[in-house]
Amino acid sequence: MKQLAAIVLLTALASSAAFAQSSLPKSAPAPAPAPRPTAVAPQAVDAAKAQGFDVKSMANSILGKLTPTLGLSAVQKPSVLNAVTGFLKDKSGIMGLAQTDKAAYTTKFAGLQKGLFGKLKTVLSVAQYTKFLGLKPKTNDVTNVLSQLFF
């Protein structure tokens, strides 16, 4: 008998809770959550790979070089990787301009680089950021993966 009473009580509570929520005034639907900046659109990655520009592996290579050089902490690594991955994804979208419209490429690249460097300033210490800027290769050296961040 106690079990039956408990079941009736639980059913009544569940239905009243459902009714209470359904009787709330209807407001505008909540905006969709903003996309995570860490995610790279698969289409962009595929397009970059088609051009011989593998964003994911290049970002990991860059992180592999920056980690020991700058002494990145475990907390800093994901943020640096996300910033670099986003930058490379965006850069892959303008790579064609480097061949067809050098001025447009230079302008767009400068904006992308400014965004990357701004993100890195918030993640790295002043000393790390200064050291990072000192890692800029003298020329666009294809054997130096860090060239991707500067040229």
RASULCOR-V893373 format. One line per field, one symbol per residue. phi: phi as a letter, one per 30 degrees, with the letter a starting at -180 (. if undefined). psi: psi as a letter, one per 40 degrees, with the letter a starting at -180 (. if undefined). A space follows every 50 residues. Layout:
phi->???
psi->???
//
This chain:
phi->.dddddddddddddddddddddcdddcedddddddddddceedddddddd cibdedddddddddddeddcidddddeddddddddddddddddceddecc beddddddddddddddddddddcddedddddeddddddbdcddcddeddc b
psi->dddddddddddddddddddddeeiihiiiiiiiiiheehhhddddddddd efggdddddddddddddddefhidddddddddddddddddddeedddddd gddddddddddddddddddddediiddddddddeehidigheehdeddee .
//
